[in-house]
Amino acid sequence: MVPYFARVPNTTLPSRLAGLRALAGNLSWSWNREARALFAAIDDRLWHRVRHNPIDFLNQVDPARLEACATDPVFRAQYDEAMHWLQAESSNAQTWFATHHPELAGRTIAYFCAEFGLHNSVPIYSGGLGVLAGDHCKTASDLGLPFVGVGILYRNGYFDQKVAPDGWQQDSADALTLARTPITPIVLPDGAPCIVTVKLDGHDTFVRAWQLMVGRVPVILLDTDLPENRPEARELLSRLYSGGVEMRLRQEWLLGVGGVRVLRKLGIAPHVWHANEGHASFMYIERAREYIAGGMTFAEAVKAVRRESVFTTHTPVPAGHDVFARERVEAVAGPVWLDMGIDADTFASIGFHPEHGPSAFHMTACAVRMSSRVTGVSKLHAEVTREMLRPMWPNRPANSVPVGHVTNGVHLATWMANPIMKLLDRHLGNGWGFQLDDPAVWDRILTLPDDELWAAHRELKDVLFDVMKVQARRSFAQQEMTAAQIVGAGLLLDRHTLTIGFARRFATYKRADLLFHDPERLMRILGDADRPVQLIFAGKAHPADTPGKTVLQKVYQATRDPRFEGRVAFLEDYDMHIAHLLVQGVDLWMNVPRVPLEASGTSGMKAALNGVPQLSTIDGWWAEGYDGTNGWAVTGGGSADTVREDAEQAARIYELLEKEIVPRYYDRPSRTAEPKAWLATMKHAIRVAGRIFTAQRMVMEYTKAYYVPAMAGGDLPDDPPTA
Ligand SMILES: *Cc1c(COP(=O)(O)O)cnc(C)c1O
């Protein structure tokens, strides 16, 4: 038997405050302001020091302090309110879904994804895809969707980033300590752990299920680190993306097949199956196998699977689509085709992509064959995807390839900072959080008082700068950094200076170094005596992405280039915590991917919700979001001559900075006065993001256009691929 992990926290709680345990055990505290305030009220400094991990917090808090809180009437009232909310959270009864679709009560939507970015204290995500999946689950909880997530418990997380003095990224394992997370083992009614078997490489492999509660939504996480498994199988689910293609293929097989089997073991019978990105495509195959075992032919099974399946593809970058050698898939999954009553060729044809030939198994092609509802993550991305998938429908023009879109959005309560929320409370009335889909609410943003919005923004900028300075001083004191590196860590940054943030994965198409195209011109912009500008960069390169690491190195070296006079900083170890600080605390968000390779982009939406306008190429969401009032657009893109295009777009960025952005930011009577024109741009940024780019809008669209029709059964919306 597998030993269970002791439930945290170890600290004995006063009985009056026993509910803190339940609060810490469900990630819903992270997007509830009262719950967050409650932890901070107990011990603000400790709360900050544990980086908002409530389990670490309860383990370390001074018991005497808890006793004092237990008898403090003000704290008790605050506590009771949080408990009341937690109670209401435990039922779906009054939610949007329950009231709009009572006829669908009891039906379930299963959502498979290779990573979930829910909170910094649960490091099982690498970046945008995971954070999007996390925001989707939180919103499904808010709306009361009968939703269950299925993913992988990476015990070694993604990786921690340190940058060496020469700018080369060092990757170190970021091990997850289960006892410091709210992840708990799933136990069956008879007390046994929930374990299923999956045939992998010809061996039975045991997969255990864990649970992470995200409000009303359970996220099931799979794990193979069991003594019953072969030693090599125990490691298979430990690392996220960094294990190479063989590990990746096995992870995906375990996720798809193991995920379905765990749901069955738990008695969950979903009516809708949503694979978020092609990593989860094997889920469709396992379901086809089930139908065949139940008596259907292969063709009938494919049709049945298609009827209840949704697939979202997330990137036009070819490297983002897994393509495995057919023989490798057969070695890992075989001979599953025998269970499906088909031969190996028919099995391989499920992953056939005309451009990759019969010896490749293409995970996106598999998903597209097995799902009748395929979506991209922005309007532009869907167009690009139709073009990419067109070889699968050779008789159709690109515009009738059946790919729709649901543009991404971000979870407002996760990403909008407290000072901004309080401002909206004061001016929009307390109920605004329940009327996110009412455009009139967002139009009223334009009436916010300038001085209050500016004060809220200044407060958030101070938080960012304080954190950067504390970190730089600490590293210096620990002699981890030389004086020269300290400059690059932001010690010289000035709070009154226009500050541009750029934080994202260092994939080359995101062009983090575009701004350094003409260093002389950039130097003049940054170093202007009256109207200076400074830059903060953050982001990780994928451990195997050497070109990405080279771009990172180039940017990092700029932080120490004396020509830039300490006006360029790099913040290490970009994660959700750093992302919060940056999207809330800089003045302008910069995003300059090579068009059309950024499928959506979401960090700019997070920034905009905090009144931070965006300067971006017209790609992903910005092609829908930019309206001339809420930021700036770098035109152009799509040219085959990328060298010339980079030069042209860099020049456009400099020009926008010189002629529009910098003048607008500094257009005010004194250095400390409010910039009226800039504030107008800030308000429009919030207005547009709140109105269109929240995850609430996104999940409602998925529900109306895809989940409800699939749940209700009925005809297939479109034909399967013909090639
Ligand atoms: C939002 C987010 C991302 C995605 O940002 P993009 O704009 O899509 O590049 C990546 N990583 C973290 C930690 C995030 O919070």
The ligand as an SDF file (V2000), in Angstrom:
LIG
                    3D

 15 15  0  0  0  0  0  0  0  0999 V2000
   -0.0930   34.9610  -18.5850 C   0  0  0  0  0  0  0  0  0  0  0  0
    1.1660   34.2140  -18.4620 C   0  0  0  0  0  0  0  0  0  0  0  0
    1.8100   33.7450  -19.6110 C   0  0  0  0  0  0  0  0  0  0  0  0
    1.2680   33.9490  -21.0080 C   0  0  0  0  0  0  0  0  0  0  0  0
    1.6110   35.2080  -21.5150 O   0  0  0  0  0  0  0  0  0  0  0  0
    1.6640   35.5060  -23.0730 P   0  0  0  0  0  0  0  0  0  0  0  0
    1.2440   36.9020  -23.2280 O   0  0  0  0  0  0  0  0  0  0  0  0
    0.6920   34.5820  -23.7350 O   0  0  0  0  0  0  0  0  0  0  0  0
    3.0670   35.2790  -23.5140 O   0  0  0  0  0  0  0  0  0  0  0  0
    3.0020   33.0430  -19.4480 C   0  0  0  0  0  0  0  0  0  0  0  0
    3.5170   32.8290  -18.2170 N   0  0  0  0  0  0  0  0  0  0  0  0
    2.9320   33.2830  -17.1050 C   0  0  0  0  0  0  0  0  0  0  0  0
    3.5560   33.0130  -15.7900 C   0  0  0  0  0  0  0  0  0  0  0  0
    1.7340   33.9880  -17.1900 C   0  0  0  0  0  0  0  0  0  0  0  0
    1.1450   34.4170  -16.0740 O   0  0  0  0  0  0  0  0  0  0  0  0
  1  2  1  0
  2  3  1  0
  2 14  2  0
  3  4  1  0
  3 10  2  0
  4  5  1  0
  5  6  1  0
  6  7  2  0
  6  8  1  0
  6  9  1  0
 10 11  1  0
 11 12  2  0
 12 13  1  0
 12 14  1  0
 14 15  1  0
M  END
$$$$
